[in-house]
Amino acid sequence: MASPGLNTKQFVDIHDIKEDVIILKNGSLRMIVEVGSINFDLKSSDEQIAIVDGFKNFLNSLDFPLQIVIHSRKLNIEDYLSRTSQTVENIGNELLRIQGVEYVKFVRGLVELSNVMSKRFYVVIPFYILETTESKKSVWESIKLTFGSSKNKVALLQDKEFEIYKAQIQQRAELIFDGLQGMGIGARFLTTEELVNMFSKLYNPDLV
């Protein structure tokens, strides 16, 4: 049983989200790129080889770590089925109305039996304060920053020029973006509003 006084925020690593950048409690930054998908199986052999080689070259060009995340969730089409059912009810042609009813039943049964999932793909780009060339700290100060309390790390980040760190993580994000575009994969940066909405749903799966 959870101790009195504890709340969900204490179990979430995120301290703040601003200007499309995630600030973690340890003082590090993250940006997230949402990535499109390609149907690899439908590509020709030459195209598949080109995609694999392009991805290999893309990874070899990076001098920093990244995280690839696939988020799967059961597809919820209740809104679509509800709107479709309402449209079907207003159809004057009896034959078309019956076909519409059967269509709704078919789609609902297909989703329930097949357990259809919606998938989203993300690339998470990190940046740590200790990586910045502006840091003039001694070895001892760097050790204290690395192993010190989360509160101190976040306070240090807030006291520094946030724009400096944001510019550096944005450079990494642009490199990722260009690399994905070069492979013919669509990509876009998630905005602050989208990040807040995404994490709200991740930590509260019951939210629609």
Summary of the structure (lengths in Angstrom):
residues: 208
radius of gyration: 23.4
end to end distance: 27.6
largest distance: 81.0
contacts: 490
relative contact order: 0.20
helix: 53%
strand: 18%
